[in-house]
Amino acid sequence: MVEREGTGGVARPLGSGGGVSMLDPAFMDLLCCPACRSGLVQPDESSLRCTACGESYVVRDGIPRFVPAENYASNFGLQWNLFRQTQLDSFSGQPISRRRFLSYTGWTEAELRGALVLDVGCGAGRFTEVALSLGARVVALDYSSAVDACRLNHQGAEGLSIVQADIYRLPLKDGVFDRAYCLGVLQHTPDVERAFRALPPVLKDGGALAVDIYPKLWTDVLWPKYWLRHATKHMKAERLFATVRTGVRWLWPVSLAVGRVPLVGRKLRYVIPIVNYEGVYPLSPEQLKDWAVLDTFDMLGPAFDQPQTAGSLEGWMRSSGLEGIEVFRSGFLVGRGRKAKAQPQK
């Protein structure tokens, strides 16, 4: 049985109007055993059992848990539980996540209203918040304990269900979602192509998919991030976080000064190995420092950081049966398209 420690509180599940003791039937209808793809039953409020192979899974704090507590995404669990509200638009007071979500997906409020949407790699739920606000019914999924931050951030939200699971073994039935998105995640998986290919099967015919990924650039070799990661990705998360927090405190004035150099400052500040969004996002000085700690840790801590080319992403999309494909650069490399509708049999 897969199990992890949890914290108190629950979110209202998909289709539910109250607290959870048993998972909502509408949510249960979407789930399947990641081992054999058969259906699941819930014998009690703390477990699920496969109807075919008999594998058991823990339900804790209203969240089905299909992965071990310790995994390659543990650093993300730490960062999102420490900074669970930092990147929420409702907390920052700025529509930063909303703008990225709408720009990258290309979806409208009319298209999202009432749609069943999968958020893969939800973290603390910054994009979950946006999708819910636009009227979507959302299943938010993450490999790490960030699901606990997402649960606390959206406690009581209507139309939301949360699941802790592996992108390579999704406990979700094929062909059930109207839309799916995966933002800020794919480059941090062990096998990026395989992670991407796990997404189209869960869509209905005609369902829409949007992803982003770090672009592979020749200038990456000049970025101190990739020099430092040889050491930092092996550090214990708590030690790395303390190091990053100290580094930001000392390097922040330097980064600000370099970034304010006319014409070239925005580029030059990349030589300072901390993230600096001054002039990029309209955040307060304290918010800028919080984002610097969060995203510097996010930059140096992941076990995997694998940028990709536009050609690779487009190729995966075409060979996965998507149509109406668009691949473009907008900071990240963005790909979106629709699952081709099945041809009627003659």
PyMOL commands that set and color helices and strands:
alter all, ss='L'
color gray80, all
select helices_A, chain A and resi 25-28+74-82+89-92+96-105+109-112+126-133+146-153+186-188+192-197+200-202+218-222+224-232+237-259+265-271+285-300+310-319
alter helices_A, ss='H'
color red, helices_A
select strands_A, chain A and resi 40-44+47-50+56-60+63-65+116-120+137-142+160-164+177-182+203-213+322-329+333-339
alter strands_A, ss='S'
color yellow, strands_A
deselect
rebuild
show_as cartoon
